[in-house]
């Protein structure tokens, strides 16, 4: 959330607004939950139980540029790959996730290993999944402007100090900290619908910058997602409504989406993120298995004045083929 403050004479009011802004940004940062408008395409980013769905191997990524027009606006880069395999009659999946988020003076990077176990249930399949890995959070304290923005302290300024106790309290090497993270998820899927639930950051890991007074932590977040595919009178067309709810039990975010797909190759639709934005989605399979997606978020909140948010994704799905070695028999060897 960004506030545009102009010509306010009361300095205390300015400072209180800036403090509220900082808390909002840090709060959104602390959730450390991926923000994707194309959530239905990248379910494994939200729920590890979705790894290697449909016994397909996949590799792909997403780049998101949020609130275009703001300096230091959030930028998100996500990359994943996953691989299905069998042990006897049981199905499994493994995956790897790398993500990088830049939000203001904070940079977050995470590397997570994923595993899913799948088993049959009446009319469908249940999958259980787990993420384990590490999160690195870095704070650019050299980028902090302590002068009020003009390079010099303003006369009578009580709120900007060349020596800030919070900034000076950062004693962590390279102003960053690495912490362990884990998440759990489950998903039930049939030929027509799916529903999944996940808990991210199970242990609510802490970020230690060397000062207990300003210890940061990543709260647990809970994610519920589902969708249903309807066939139409024309077999070339399908309609898929879906919904996504996420919360840390303090704040909530709800997305509802409708997608129309033609010939299992071209798709488009619209989402509404309550209190935040309308989202316009488009996707196309360039060749079999290679899927390109784009979405544009049009802000609806009166608190947001920006050029919107852009998100581009590219993903390749394929079934791994393991060619059997040919066996030759020679008449010289009996």
C-alpha positions as CSV (number, residue, x, y, z in Angstrom):
1,X,0.0,0.0,0.0
2,X,1.4,3.4,-1.0
3,X,0.2,6.7,0.3
4,X,0.9,9.9,-1.6
5,X,1.4,12.7,0.8
6,X,1.7,16.3,-0.4
7,X,1.9,19.7,1.3
8,X,1.3,18.5,4.8
9,X,2.4,21.1,7.2
10,X,2.3,19.0,10.3
11,X,5.5,17.1,10.5
12,X,4.2,14.6,13.0
13,X,1.4,13.7,10.7
14,X,3.9,13.1,7.9
15,X,5.9,10.9,10.2
16,X,2.9,8.9,11.3
17,X,1.9,8.3,7.7
18,X,5.4,7.2,6.8
19,X,5.5,4.9,9.8
20,X,2.1,3.4,8.8
21,X,3.5,2.9,5.3
22,X,6.6,1.2,6.6
23,X,4.5,-1.2,8.8
24,X,2.3,-2.0,5.8
25,X,5.3,-2.8,3.5
26,X,7.1,-4.8,6.2
27,X,3.9,-6.6,7.0
28,X,3.4,-7.6,3.4
29,X,7.0,-8.5,3.2
30,X,7.0,-10.6,6.4
31,X,4.2,-12.8,5.0
32,X,6.7,-13.9,2.4
33,X,3.9,-15.7,0.5
34,X,4.1,-15.6,-3.3
35,X,1.8,-13.1,-5.0
36,X,0.8,-14.5,-8.4
37,X,-2.1,-13.4,-10.4
38,X,-1.7,-16.6,-12.5
39,X,-2.0,-18.8,-9.3
40,X,-3.9,-21.5,-11.2
41,X,-0.8,-22.0,-13.4
42,X,1.7,-22.1,-10.6
43,X,0.0,-24.2,-7.9
44,X,3.2,-25.7,-6.7
45,X,4.4,-22.2,-5.7
46,X,1.6,-22.1,-3.2
47,X,1.1,-25.8,-2.4
48,X,3.9,-28.5,-2.6
49,X,1.3,-31.2,-3.0
50,X,0.8,-29.9,-6.6
51,X,4.4,-31.0,-7.5
52,X,4.6,-33.2,-10.6
53,X,0.8,-33.2,-11.2
54,X,-0.5,-35.5,-13.9
55,X,2.9,-37.3,-14.0
56,X,4.3,-34.4,-16.0
57,X,7.8,-33.1,-15.7
58,X,8.0,-29.3,-16.0
59,X,10.3,-26.4,-15.9
60,X,9.4,-22.7,-16.0
61,X,9.3,-19.3,-14.4
62,X,7.4,-16.2,-13.6
63,X,8.4,-12.5,-13.5
64,X,6.2,-10.0,-11.8
65,X,6.5,-6.2,-11.8
66,X,4.1,-4.7,-9.3
67,X,2.8,-1.1,-9.2
68,X,4.5,0.3,-12.2
69,X,5.5,3.9,-11.8
70,X,6.6,3.7,-8.1
71,X,10.3,3.8,-7.3
72,X,11.5,0.6,-5.7
73,X,8.2,-1.1,-6.4
74,X,8.1,-4.9,-5.7
75,X,9.7,-7.2,-8.3
76,X,9.3,-10.9,-8.1
77,X,11.2,-13.7,-9.9
78,X,10.2,-17.3,-9.5
79,X,11.7,-20.4,-11.1
80,X,10.7,-24.1,-10.6
81,X,11.3,-27.5,-11.9
82,X,9.7,-30.8,-10.9
83,X,9.9,-34.4,-11.8
84,X,7.5,-37.4,-11.3
85,X,8.7,-40.9,-10.5
86,X,7.3,-44.2,-9.3
87,X,8.4,-46.7,-6.7
88,X,6.5,-49.9,-7.4
89,X,2.9,-49.0,-7.7
90,X,3.2,-45.7,-5.8
91,X,3.5,-42.2,-7.4
92,X,5.8,-39.5,-6.2
93,X,7.2,-36.1,-7.3
94,X,10.2,-34.0,-6.4
95,X,10.9,-30.4,-7.3
96,X,13.1,-27.4,-6.8
97,X,12.0,-23.8,-6.3
98,X,14.1,-20.6,-6.5
99,X,12.5,-17.2,-5.8
100,X,13.8,-13.7,-5.5
101,X,11.7,-10.7,-4.2
102,X,12.8,-7.1,-4.2
103,X,10.7,-4.8,-2.1
104,X,12.1,-1.4,-1.3
105,X,15.3,-1.8,0.6
106,X,14.6,-5.5,1.3
107,X,15.6,-8.4,-0.8
108,X,14.4,-12.0,-0.2
109,X,15.7,-15.1,-1.8
110,X,14.7,-18.7,-1.1
111,X,15.7,-22.1,-2.3
112,X,13.3,-24.9,-1.5
113,X,13.2,-28.7,-2.2
114,X,9.8,-30.2,-2.7
115,X,8.4,-33.7,-2.4
116,X,4.9,-35.0,-3.0
117,X,3.3,-38.5,-2.4
118,X,0.1,-39.4,-4.3
119,X,-2.4,-42.1,-3.8
120,X,-5.8,-43.0,-5.2
121,X,-9.1,-42.2,-3.6
122,X,-12.6,-42.8,-4.9
123,X,-13.1,-40.8,-8.1
124,X,-9.8,-39.0,-7.7
125,X,-6.3,-38.7,-6.3
126,X,-5.0,-37.3,-3.0
127,X,-1.5,-35.7,-2.9
128,X,0.5,-34.8,0.2
129,X,3.5,-32.4,-0.2
130,X,6.3,-30.9,1.8
131,X,8.7,-28.0,1.1
132,X,12.0,-27.6,3.0
133,X,14.8,-25.1,2.4
134,X,16.2,-21.8,3.3
135,X,15.2,-18.1,3.1
136,X,17.8,-15.3,2.9
137,X,16.7,-11.8,3.7
138,X,18.9,-8.8,3.1
139,X,18.4,-5.2,4.1
140,X,20.2,-2.4,2.2
141,X,20.9,-0.1,5.1
142,X,23.3,2.0,2.9
143,X,20.3,2.9,0.8
144,X,18.4,4.5,3.7
145,X,17.9,8.2,3.3
146,X,18.3,9.8,6.7
147,X,18.3,13.4,5.5
148,X,14.7,14.0,4.5
149,X,15.4,13.5,0.8
150,X,17.4,16.6,0.0
151,X,20.8,15.4,1.0
152,X,21.0,17.6,4.1
153,X,19.3,17.7,7.5
154,X,16.4,20.2,7.5
155,X,16.4,22.9,10.0
156,X,14.5,22.0,13.1
157,X,14.0,18.4,11.8
158,X,13.3,16.1,14.8
159,X,12.6,13.0,12.8
160,X,15.7,12.4,10.6
161,X,18.9,11.6,12.3
162,X,22.3,10.9,10.8
163,X,22.7,8.1,13.4
164,X,19.6,6.0,13.6
165,X,19.7,3.4,16.4
166,X,17.7,0.9,14.3
167,X,20.1,1.1,11.4
168,X,23.1,1.0,13.6
169,X,21.7,-2.0,15.4
170,X,22.2,-4.2,12.3
171,X,25.3,-6.3,13.1
172,X,24.5,-9.3,10.9
173,X,27.2,-9.9,8.3
174,X,26.4,-8.2,5.0
175,X,23.1,-7.0,6.7
176,X,21.4,-10.3,5.9
177,X,20.3,-13.5,7.6
178,X,19.5,-17.0,6.5
179,X,16.8,-19.1,8.2
180,X,15.3,-22.6,7.7
181,X,11.8,-22.8,6.3
182,X,9.2,-25.6,5.8
183,X,5.7,-25.8,4.4
184,X,3.1,-28.5,4.1
185,X,0.2,-29.1,1.7
186,X,-2.5,-31.5,0.5
187,X,-4.6,-31.6,-2.6
188,X,-7.5,-33.7,-3.9
189,X,-7.9,-33.8,-7.7
190,X,-10.3,-35.4,-10.2
191,X,-10.8,-35.1,-13.9
192,X,-13.0,-32.0,-13.4
193,X,-12.1,-30.3,-10.2
194,X,-9.3,-29.8,-7.6
195,X,-9.1,-28.4,-4.1
196,X,-6.0,-27.8,-2.1
197,X,-4.9,-26.5,1.3
198,X,-1.4,-25.6,2.4
199,X,0.4,-24.1,5.5
200,X,3.4,-22.0,4.6
201,X,6.3,-21.2,7.0
202,X,5.2,-23.8,9.6
203,X,7.7,-22.9,12.2
204,X,7.3,-19.1,11.7
205,X,11.0,-18.6,11.2
206,X,12.8,-15.5,12.5
207,X,15.1,-13.1,10.7
208,X,17.9,-12.0,13.0
209,X,19.7,-8.9,11.9
210,X,21.7,-8.8,15.1
211,X,19.4,-6.8,17.3
212,X,16.6,-8.4,19.4
213,X,14.7,-5.2,19.6
214,X,13.9,-5.3,15.9
215,X,13.8,-9.0,15.3
216,X,11.6,-9.8,12.3
217,X,9.7,-13.0,11.7
218,X,7.8,-14.7,8.9
219,X,4.3,-15.7,10.2
220,X,2.5,-18.8,9.2
221,X,0.1,-18.3,6.3
222,X,-2.7,-20.5,5.2
223,X,-3.8,-21.1,1.6
224,X,-7.0,-22.6,0.2
225,X,-7.4,-22.9,-3.6
226,X,-9.8,-24.8,-5.9
227,X,-11.3,-24.8,-9.3
228,X,-13.9,-26.7,-11.5
229,X,-13.8,-27.2,-15.3
230,X,-17.2,-27.2,-17.1
231,X,-17.6,-28.6,-20.5
232,X,-19.8,-26.7,-23.0
233,X,-22.0,-27.8,-25.8
234,X,-19.0,-27.2,-28.1
235,X,-16.3,-29.7,-27.0
236,X,-13.6,-27.1,-28.2
237,X,-14.6,-24.7,-25.3
238,X,-14.3,-25.2,-21.6
239,X,-15.0,-22.8,-18.7
240,X,-13.0,-23.0,-15.4
241,X,-14.0,-20.8,-12.4
242,X,-11.5,-20.9,-9.5
243,X,-10.8,-19.2,-6.2
244,X,-7.8,-18.6,-4.0
245,X,-7.9,-17.5,-0.4
246,X,-4.8,-16.8,1.7
247,X,-4.4,-15.4,5.2
248,X,-2.1,-15.1,8.2
249,X,-5.1,-14.9,10.4
250,X,-4.5,-11.1,10.7
251,X,-5.1,-10.1,7.0
252,X,-7.0,-11.8,4.2
253,X,-6.7,-11.9,0.4
254,X,-9.3,-13.4,-1.8
255,X,-9.1,-13.9,-5.6
256,X,-11.9,-15.2,-7.8
257,X,-11.3,-16.1,-11.4
258,X,-13.1,-17.2,-14.5
259,X,-11.1,-18.7,-17.5
260,X,-12.4,-19.6,-20.9
261,X,-10.2,-22.0,-22.9
262,X,-10.4,-22.9,-26.6
263,X,-9.0,-26.2,-28.0
264,X,-6.9,-26.7,-24.9
265,X,-4.5,-24.2,-26.4
266,X,-5.7,-20.6,-26.0
267,X,-7.2,-19.2,-22.8
268,X,-8.3,-15.9,-21.4
269,X,-10.2,-14.6,-18.4
270,X,-10.6,-12.2,-15.6
271,X,-10.0,-12.2,-11.9
272,X,-11.1,-9.9,-9.1
273,X,-8.8,-9.5,-6.0
274,X,-11.1,-8.1,-3.4
275,X,-10.2,-4.6,-2.4
276,X,-7.2,-4.5,-4.6
277,X,-7.5,-5.1,-8.4
278,X,-9.1,-6.5,-11.5
279,X,-6.8,-8.9,-13.3
280,X,-6.9,-9.7,-17.0
281,X,-5.3,-13.0,-18.0
282,X,-4.2,-14.4,-21.3
283,X,-2.3,-17.6,-22.2
284,X,-1.4,-19.7,-25.2
285,X,0.4,-22.9,-25.9
286,X,3.1,-21.9,-28.4
287,X,3.8,-25.5,-29.2
288,X,2.7,-28.6,-27.5
289,X,3.7,-28.4,-23.8
290,X,5.2,-24.9,-24.0
291,X,2.8,-22.4,-22.4
292,X,3.1,-18.6,-22.3
293,X,1.0,-16.5,-19.9
294,X,0.5,-12.9,-19.2
295,X,-1.6,-11.0,-16.7
296,X,-2.3,-7.3,-16.0
297,X,-3.5,-6.0,-12.7
298,X,-5.7,-2.9,-12.8
299,X,-5.7,-1.4,-9.3
300,X,-9.1,-0.5,-7.8
301,X,-8.0,0.6,-4.4
302,X,-8.2,4.4,-3.9
303,X,-4.9,4.1,-2.0
304,X,-3.1,2.9,-5.1
305,X,-2.1,5.2,-7.9
306,X,0.1,3.4,-10.3
307,X,0.3,2.0,-13.8
308,X,-0.8,-1.4,-12.6
309,X,1.1,-4.7,-12.3
310,X,2.5,-6.9,-15.1
311,X,3.2,-10.7,-14.8
312,X,4.7,-12.9,-17.5
313,X,5.1,-16.7,-17.2
314,X,6.7,-19.3,-19.4
315,X,6.4,-23.0,-18.6
316,X,7.2,-26.3,-20.4
317,X,5.4,-29.5,-19.6
318,X,6.4,-32.9,-20.9
319,X,6.3,-36.6,-20.0
320,X,9.8,-37.9,-19.3
321,X,10.7,-40.7,-21.7
322,X,13.1,-43.4,-20.6
323,X,14.1,-45.4,-23.6
324,X,14.9,-49.0,-22.9
325,X,18.3,-50.1,-23.9
326,X,18.2,-52.4,-27.0
327,X,19.4,-55.9,-26.4
328,X,21.2,-57.6,-29.1
329,X,21.8,-61.3,-29.4
330,X,24.8,-62.6,-31.3
331,X,24.9,-66.0,-32.9
332,X,28.5,-66.1,-31.8
333,X,27.4,-66.3,-28.2
334,X,25.3,-69.3,-27.4
